[in-house]
Structures are given as structure tokens and as C-alpha cells.
Amino acid sequence: MAGSWATFGVDLHIDVARTGSGLRRGLTDALREAVRGGRLAPGTRLPSSRSLAGDLGVARNTVADAYADLVAEGWLTARQGSGTRVARRTVPVPASAARRPRAPEGPAYDFVPGTPDLASFPRAEWLKATRRALTAAPNDAFGYGDPRGRVELRTALAGYLARARGVRADPEHLLICSGFVHGLMLLGEVLRQRGARTLAVESYGLDVHRRLIDRAGLESVPLPFDELGTRTDVLTERGKGGGTGSDKDAGAGGAEAGAVGAVLLTPAHQFPMGVPLHPDRRAGVVDWARRTGGLILEDDYDGEFRYDRQPVGALQGLDPDRVVYFGTASKSLAPGLRLGWLVLPPDLAAEVVAAKGGADWSCGVLDQLTLAEFITSGAYDRHVRASRLRYRRRRDQLVSALADRAPSVTATGIAAGFHAVLRLPPGTERSVVRTAAWHGLADYRHPAATTPPVDALVVGYGTPSDSGWPAALETLCAALS
């Protein structure tokens, strides 16, 4: 006969034989098999004998005796105050497995660009904000919800972005998403529905973004790049039309195959090159969007982390009607939160909301409420300021160490963010990347880019923890020297 019960949140189905050798023996065998087969993991706490007996409809002594048998055999442990648990035991390794060669270990230190120091996540402050948010949340907050996201978070973000990034945001036109990729998927769908065929991108960027653009049915074409940043002036000089529904040729450095309906930029701190977009080019691309009806997709991925001068304000502030502003908590807090936001032009908002769906299925309401509380309480500002100091200190240490240990390597693009482009002697990138398993600049270059290639590494100095950073820096310098 089969019985089912819940063991402290773990659902377990078990067959208990009630004939032949007796109920106690059947229960003992069933529990032993559940442990042996892995359905009850080591450390799992079992129900009390009274609770389990009630669930199975048997005498309490039957369960207690079965537990005692399995404790004696070593399958379970029983301690005063901690209940009965599945024993932790060493699983023998088969001889055949022991003879297999071990796989090579990964790199000792992680220099992935664009990832913050996850060890510095403000756990205590986040927990306090969660408690306050949960206490104050109305009952209807736990329903399916507005597809734009919780109004508390949209309101908090509108105020913060206006103050810290110069974004002109109305909570009604702000949409919460699960990160930049999710936002780009939504915009790609809307652009395609509007009739766009081509999306201009920067010569250097993430290939995952280009794949998403292709998947949306749009062609990504690269704009040239120089010391002043992305050549948005190419759009202005050659563009004779465009917009999201035009068939005219935009001529954006290879975009002759179709009109450019939008351009994706990282204007505050180009990723990964680290150059801010020149003011003339900022004004020029906004003029292009106004004249052609095109859209600018602004990825402000690390705009809060500026070190050597005042932060470069968001491009969106120049024309909220032509710029879609993308922001996330991935760099300021942690990518695992899966929280991002779009500030949308009023005439685009309804279409993007429709593309997301009829309910907010992608972003957990508790995290949204917690982030709203985190921002309004001032904890977010305090965390960003502390992180800014930490990353600036690491940046300075990196520059100093390279000057001492590897003078032929120059760190560039370091006025903001927490990654650096390390310029290498010509012809050395491939060998260094192969030896150290790091990311070369070639990994970020658009396949169709006409910009001359440069030998360089893209190194993130935000990823190591504070305790691991000195050894990580030493390892990096040793490899480069």
C-alpha cells in the first residue's frame, strides 16, 4: 500500500508493504530504500514519529521502532533537539571512476568583465529592506500584477534616475523587466512589428546581444569606432531616411541592405572600450533620431561608477521621445536579482507592455518591493558609494602594478566601470588569451566591423572578493610580465 507525506516542505512518495513480514519491517525497508536511492538527501530532517504515524495511519511506536532500526544501521541520526535526520555518509568511488583522469581545473581567478564583487552584496541591509517591504506590502501586491511592474519600484526608480542619471522618467512609462537581455528581446519584437529591418550597433559589444537581434528578425550592422567613441556621425552624414517603418537607405557603414530603424549604444562608457561618446556625436545621433523617426536604445550598464570626473549623464535626457533607456541592478547590486528597467518614450510604452504580456510573469514581486524600499531608504545610494570607492581603489592598484610589473601593457577605458582594456604589444593577444584563458578584445568585435583590430585584453577587476583581490592582481601581473 502506498502512503504520502510532506517532510518539512519535501514531498516524498513511498510504498510501505503491509503484508508478510509486518508493517514495521515494510516501513523500515521503504525508508532505507528512499535514503539509498537518494530521494532523501543527507541532512534531510524527517517528520516526528507522531506526525508521520498520523499521516500514515499507523501506531506511533511502529514509526519510532523503524527510526531506531535505521539509526542503528547508520542510515539515520537522532540527536536531542535536532530530531531525526538522514545521516551524512561517504559514498565510495567506483574503481573505474578513480582511474579516470581528472578534468583540468578552471582559472584560479575570475577576471570576467562586467561582473561585480558578489561577496560585497549588502545582505544585512537587503534583509532589513525585505522585512520592511513585506510588512508594508498590500495584499494585492501578491497577485499577478501590472505587466509594467510594481508601482512602488517604478516610482522609486523614476525619482532615483532623475536625480542620479539625469533621466526624465514618468512611472507610467517605466517598465520592469528581468535584465537587459529581456528588455532587448521586447524592443526587438516591437521594432520588427513596426517594420524595422536593421539595427545599428557598436563595432565592439557582446555577441549575445547580436544573437538576440538576429533572432528578432533584425540585421545588426556595426558603426565604426575611433578615439571619440562610436561613429554615430555616420548615421547623420549618410542617413537619408530610416525610422522604424521606412524603406529608405540609412547607409550606416554597411546598412545599405535595409533602413536603420534603431541604434544600440553604450554612450556613457562604451563596452568594452571604455570611451564616452563625444558630445557632438551625442547631439548628432539624437538629431538623426528626430529627423528619421528612428530610436536610440541606450544601455546605461555602469553609469553610476565614474571616478575621475562627474558622471556622464544619460543620453535619454536630451530627448525622452526618441531614446529608450535601459538600466539594471546587475552591476550595482548583483545579476542574480534579475531586475532591470526600461524608461520608454510615451508613444512606445503601450507596445512594449503588450509585448511583455498581460501580467508581470518575469519579475518576483518581493524583490521589486525590496528594491523599492532599498532605494527610498537611502541604502542603495550608500551601497553604490561604497562600491565606487572599492572599485576605484582596485583600479588605481591595477594601474600602479602594471606600471611596475608590465610596463609594455597600458590600461585604457578606466575612467568608469570596473573593467579595463589592457593594450598589448602588437601580435601578442592570441598567445596571451590562449595561455591565460582570458577574454581578448577580438572576442567583442562585430564580425562585419571595419574598425582596425587592436591587440588587447578585457579584464574585469570587480569580480574578485576583497580578500582575493591582492592575489588575483599578482597573478594577472605575473602572466602579463
Buried (B, 14 or more C-beta within 10 A) or exposed (E): EEBEBEBEEBEBEBEBBEEEEEBBBBBBBBBBEBBEEEBBEEEBBBBBBEBBBBBBEBEBEBBBBBBBBBBEEEBBBBEEEEBBBBBEEEEEEEEEEEEEEEEEEEEEBEBBBBBBBBEBBBEEBBEBBBEBBEEEBEEEBEEEBBBBBBBBBBBBBBBBBBEBBBBBBBBEBBBBBBBBBBBBBBBBBBBBBBEBBBBBBBBBBBEEBBEBBEEBEBBBBBBBBEEBBBBBBBBBEBBEBBBBEBEBBBBBBBBEEBBBBBBBBBBBBBBBBBBBBBEEBBBBBBBBBEBBBBBBBBBBBBBBBBBEEEBBBBBBBBBBEBBBBBBBBBBBBBBEBBBBBBBBBEEBBEBBBBBBEEEBEBBEBBBBBBBBBBBBBEBBBEBBEEBBEBBBEBBEBBEEBBEEBBEEBBBBBBBBBBBBBBBBEEEBBEEBBEEBEBBBBBBBBBEBBEBEEBBBBBBBBBBBEEEBBEEBBEBBBEEBE
